[in-house]
Each structure stands twice: as structure tokens, then as C-alpha cells.
Amino acid sequence: MTSDAPTRAREDDDALPSPAAGPDERPAGDPSGDPTGDPAGRDDDATTGGRGRIGVPLVPVLGVLLVLLLAAGAWLWTSRPEPSSVTTADYVEVLQAARSGVVDLTSFDHLTLDDDIAQIRRVATGDLLEESVAQLEQQRDRFTEVQAVVNTEVIGAGVTRADDTTGTVLLVIQSTQQSAADPRPSIVKYRIKVELQKVDDRWLLSGISGL
């Protein structure tokens, strides 16, 4: 008869608990194995799919943008052109002087040539004044003979340039011409450029050219 003592001894040994596992020998899945104390034992990279986040601090970025905006505003302020001394009233005066001056300069009647010449002297200056008066004086006899009458009307006008002493105006004028030789009036339109000069606080015509 064989003894079963050795067999029971081995079974008793298998039933005894094994020695406590060391720090490096903890069973898999033991929550105490995470040195951080995280029960889940998860890693940040695992939850983000292995992609780390790059954090950009907003406060410094906004501060830089604010500094740039302030610098741009200061540059725009300091680089503004000097305010012009020409006002809207100056443009109005130049325009009115051009409109009325052209009518007085280019309209005449064979019966009132002396008055027409005096009117030219009031609205013109420089070479334009001298040439206009000379033309009427030279053509006086002929205008009287044919009973010439010329009336000018301004259809449109606009100031293109003006400063403290000079101005330029573009005009469209309509001239109605009559004479004894042809009882039917002749109507002609012209586009002209008028130069003006300020003399003793008055705007006077200084030049006329066709366009």
C-alpha cells in the first residue's frame, strides 16, 4: 500500500499564497500599479490619439496686436497732409467769377462797344485783358457796319483746381451771334478752359483756351 502523504504535502504547498509581489511584480490590471494614483491608469497621449496639444497664450498675442494697431494709428495721424487753406467758399468764388467773367468778356453789342470794353477791363487782367480790348478796338468799325451782336450763355462749369491766388475752371458755353448780313441767329457751342488770378481780393480772368 502506497502512502499519499507526499501528494498531500504538494497540494498543501500549492494552496499556500505566493510571496507578496514587489513593486515591479504587481499583477496586470492592479490599480495600485499606477504610481500616479490614477485608477484608470490612462495616459494623456492615449486619450488624444498620440497627438500632443500646442497651447498658445492669448493674452501676449492680443497685447502684440494692440501695440501694432496703436503704432499704425500714430503713423496715420502723423503722416496726414497739412490742411489746405483753400475752402469751399474759395471754389464757389472762383466758379462764380469764371461764369460771369466769360459772359462779360465774350458778349458785345455794336451799339454799346465802349461799355463792353469797360466791362472787359473789370473782369480780366494781364495779357488776356490787353488782347480782348485790342480785338474789339480793331474790329469796331466792322462790328458797327454789320450790326454785330453776340450773347454768351454758360451751359456748364466746374472748378478743376484752386489755391489762394489762382484757379482753373472748365466751361461749356453757347454763343448766339446775329448780324444784319444774316437775320437768322447762329448758335455755336464751345468748350473752354479759363484761368483765373486773384488780384486785390478779386478773382479776374487771366487766360482762355479752347478744348
C-alpha atoms as one frame of an Amber mdcrd trajectory, in Angstrom:
protein
   0.000   0.000   0.000   1.413   3.335  -1.086   1.328   6.386   1.146  -0.343
   9.562  -0.171   1.483  11.870   2.281   3.860  13.325  -0.308   0.923  14.061
  -2.590  -0.983  15.926   0.102   2.138  17.867   1.004   2.475  19.130  -2.573
  -1.208  20.048  -2.710  -0.849  21.957   0.567   2.115  23.822  -0.862   0.114
  24.808  -3.962  -2.687  26.155  -1.779  -0.388  28.473   0.171  -0.351  32.075
  -1.011   2.686  33.139  -3.011   5.012  35.783  -1.588   3.815  39.402  -1.952
   4.663  40.778  -5.299   7.271  43.512  -5.288   6.833  46.919  -6.815   7.863
  45.597 -10.194   5.903  42.363  -9.989   2.317  43.554  -9.488  -0.270  41.626
 -11.397  -1.536  43.166 -14.580  -4.651  45.201 -14.070  -3.839  46.073 -10.442
  -4.936  49.690  -9.890  -2.177  50.137  -7.353   0.333  49.678 -10.175  -0.151
  53.258 -11.410   2.341  55.370  -9.479   0.233  58.469 -10.148  -2.712  57.031
  -8.332  -4.928  57.182 -11.419  -7.357  54.253 -11.106  -7.773  54.107 -14.839
  -4.031  54.163 -15.399  -4.566  56.109 -18.654  -2.012  58.286 -20.347  -2.784
  61.739 -21.844  -1.271  60.702 -25.160  -3.557  57.680 -25.248  -6.694  59.790
 -24.809  -5.649  62.256 -27.529  -4.675  59.629 -30.018  -0.959  60.226 -29.528
  -1.140  63.950 -30.577   0.056  66.496 -28.062  -1.701  69.917 -27.874   0.297
  73.095 -28.507  -1.050  75.766 -26.203  -0.826  79.428 -27.444  -1.273  82.027
 -24.703  -3.903  84.536 -25.896  -3.005  87.455 -23.657   0.502  88.051 -25.136
  -0.872  87.711 -28.700  -3.626  90.254 -28.071  -1.090  92.577 -26.493   1.115
  92.456 -29.598  -1.861  93.153 -31.861  -2.866  96.115 -29.723   0.641  97.568
 -29.913   0.655  97.175 -33.711  -2.728  98.881 -34.037  -1.617 101.775 -31.849
   1.574 102.164 -33.874  -0.384 102.170 -37.158  -2.807 104.765 -35.813   0.038
 107.000 -34.667   1.710 106.740 -38.085  -1.519 107.645 -39.908  -2.045 110.614
 -37.605   1.481 111.995 -38.020   1.560 111.396 -41.794  -1.645 113.317 -42.553
  -1.215 116.081 -45.174  -1.207 119.619 -43.951  -4.693 121.155 -44.007  -5.295
 123.269 -47.094  -6.060 126.933 -46.707  -8.475 126.688 -49.656 -12.083 126.355
 -48.507 -15.355 125.532 -50.227 -16.067 129.255 -50.311 -12.929 129.757 -52.437
 -14.184 127.245 -55.002 -17.565 128.966 -55.106 -15.936 132.362 -55.649 -13.696
 131.004 -58.428 -16.659 129.337 -60.151 -18.860 132.420 -59.965 -16.074 134.692
 -61.204 -15.397 132.391 -64.167 -19.051 132.124 -65.172 -19.805 135.842 -65.033
 -16.412 136.888 -66.383 -16.676 134.729 -69.504 -20.115 136.163 -70.287 -18.842
 139.744 -69.935 -15.680 139.036 -71.906 -17.287 137.351 -74.916 -20.609 139.223
 -75.211 -20.886 142.564 -77.011 -23.251 144.759 -78.989 -22.240 147.121 -81.780
 -24.300 149.829 -80.054 -22.517 149.538 -76.694 -18.902 148.763 -77.583 -17.466
 151.343 -75.183 -19.430 149.841 -72.276 -18.374 146.362 -73.353 -14.692 147.365
 -73.337 -15.087 148.903 -69.864 -16.673 145.667 -68.684 -13.726 143.649 -70.021
 -11.352 145.835 -68.002 -13.279 144.971 -64.839 -13.219 141.177 -65.257  -9.869
 140.449 -66.934  -6.181 141.015 -66.211  -2.783 140.634 -67.834  -2.379 139.577
 -71.453  -5.999 138.455 -71.707  -7.182 141.951 -70.865  -4.897 143.610 -73.399
  -5.713 141.181 -76.217  -9.501 141.325 -75.674  -9.614 145.117 -75.671  -7.355
 145.269 -78.736  -9.647 142.872 -80.652 -12.765 144.995 -80.029 -10.960 148.217
 -80.882  -9.594 146.798 -84.135 -12.976 145.363 -85.180 -15.061 148.326 -84.003
 -15.832 149.706 -87.482 -16.636 146.300 -88.923 -18.904 145.331 -85.998 -20.724
 148.628 -86.351 -21.145 148.176 -90.089 -22.648 144.654 -89.859 -24.514 145.466
 -86.662 -22.994 142.534 -84.868 -24.472 141.302 -81.617 -23.016 138.378 -79.653
 -24.609 136.946 -76.498 -22.914 134.210 -74.490 -24.543 131.778 -72.069 -22.756
 129.317 -69.760 -24.264 125.824 -70.029 -21.970 124.024 -67.633 -18.919 124.751
 -65.492 -16.688 123.096 -62.924 -13.611 124.026 -60.916 -10.659 121.705 -61.513
  -8.064 123.495 -59.392  -7.915 126.359 -56.924  -5.495 127.742 -54.367  -5.019
 131.028 -52.591  -4.169 133.022 -55.719  -5.054 131.026 -58.847  -7.814 128.794
 -60.165  -8.833 126.791 -63.222 -12.391 126.261 -64.453 -13.731 124.224 -67.375
 -16.823 125.626 -69.071 -19.243 124.797 -71.854 -20.617 127.998 -73.380 -23.204
 128.733 -76.038 -22.724 131.782 -78.230 -25.623 133.320 -80.148 -24.394 135.566
 -82.987 -26.538 137.935 -85.043 -25.793 140.493 -87.744 -27.548 142.484 -90.438
 -25.999 140.237 -93.096 -27.850 137.196 -91.751 -31.099 137.820 -89.825 -31.143
 134.230 -88.583 -29.095 133.841 -85.378 -26.178 131.451 -85.438 -25.741 129.324
 -82.289 -22.339 127.794 -81.572 -21.156 125.819 -78.543 -17.600 125.863 -77.223
 -15.678 124.016 -74.569 -13.076 126.246 -72.968 -10.627 126.318 -70.072 -10.425
 129.530 -68.077  -7.527 130.536 -65.839  -8.176 132.972 -63.008  -5.910 135.039
 -60.806  -6.727 136.750 -57.525  -5.873 140.451 -57.661  -6.705 142.747 -54.742
  -9.113 140.143 -53.310 -10.957 139.837 -56.636 -10.874 136.860 -58.982 -10.072
 138.023 -62.538  -9.794 136.103 -65.783  -6.140 135.720 -66.823  -6.370 133.232
 -69.706  -8.787 131.405 -72.039  -8.068 128.419 -74.272 -10.233 126.049 -76.296
 -10.608 122.346 -75.564
